[in-house]
């Protein structure tokens, strides 16, 4: 299928998809302990429903919240709750975690069965009950996305299968290994949200996934679900880019896709829906790409939520040498973390560990006004001008240059010959504008 919209600007990055041929392995054995965070989504943290000494089973509800923006949390293991503790999170704050000593039996909680649904409201309610959040990295509660203010005006479903970040292949393996669940999840979503069309956006560097999904759709006669072959460039998978490329509708910062008649869902998110309505098992594990020059055996694995990153690395043969940098997510928009003693959470799609050479960042030099950052920006911002405005703490100029529109994709910094951290500068520039606006109230 040809693009409905135009191909936006972007950059070419080294794909480094070394694990694309690595079939997903289940992480065995189950760790001695898991540390299940109460903050695994955008919104209010959950409150533990169990205390020290209580028994727990796989799939059991262990935490929830009455807050609107929140989803429940389920146990990935069977065992005994040892304590409710606090740990330093990947963002530098403090997370509350439920520490479970596993018995390694993996006994299931009673009552796990496929949910029965008869209405839109029932579908959205079950999506929440599954504990599902956006699995592409955003961690936004899916049931809220599926309940827009004007549901009758939202008729287009876009499935994000771009996976444009280097190294990560977990979405690709989902497309290859869980194709039927993807299609089932799409059909259920379209049926109960009363949607008319669906577009599955996949980058051109995944031809076998494109052909496999097309074949499955053709075999079922699903002509209202179409695969869109996207240009292989970064950041093709950014929500705002994807919406404009596929529909031709421009989506500014602060505008929700539903306001344009669209719902966007990551392909692993939609595959989980197919799985959940087939089995009834809530979100308790995650397919993760483990790669990087410091990893002895790069691979794709399915890890229980709450397993420590160190346990995951050990399952992959350990480190080749001391890692200079560890990233949760991709190298473009992921988060560098201070330790591998952090637990896997729902929206983890990769753990990357790099040695000194691959982690090395060249020393920053002076801007040469080459304009590469502007040519790379998919939304036509002027990163070099924004950088100068931030250096002067010129809030009005930051506003004039639309710093709030920045997606923080990092394309500008990637192409900058002066190695200026332009994306990060925009990030803190946005915070400066927000703080000024709050002070003006």
Secondary structure, 3 states (H helix, E strand, C coil): CCCCCCCCCCECCCCCCCCCCCCCEECCCCCCEEEEECCCCCCCCCEECCCCCCEECECCEEEECCCCCCCCEECCCCEEEEEEEEEECCCCCEEEEEEEEECCCCCECCCCCCCCCCCHHHHHHHHHHCCCECCCCCCCEHHHHCCCCCHHHCCEEEEEECCCCCCCCHHHHHHHHCHHHHHHHHHHHHHHCCCCEEEEEEECCCHHHHHHHHHHHHHCCCCCEEEEEECCCECCCCHHHHHHHHHCCCCCCCCCHHHHCEEEEEHHHHHHHHHHHHHCCCCCEEEEEEECCCECCCEEEEEECCCEHHHHHHHCCCECCCCCEEEECCCCCCEEECCCCCECCCCCCEEEEECHHHHCCCCCCCCCCCCHHHHHCCCCCCHHHHHHHHHCCCHHHHHHCCHHHCCCCCHHHHHCCCCCCHHHHHHHHHHHHHHHHHHHC
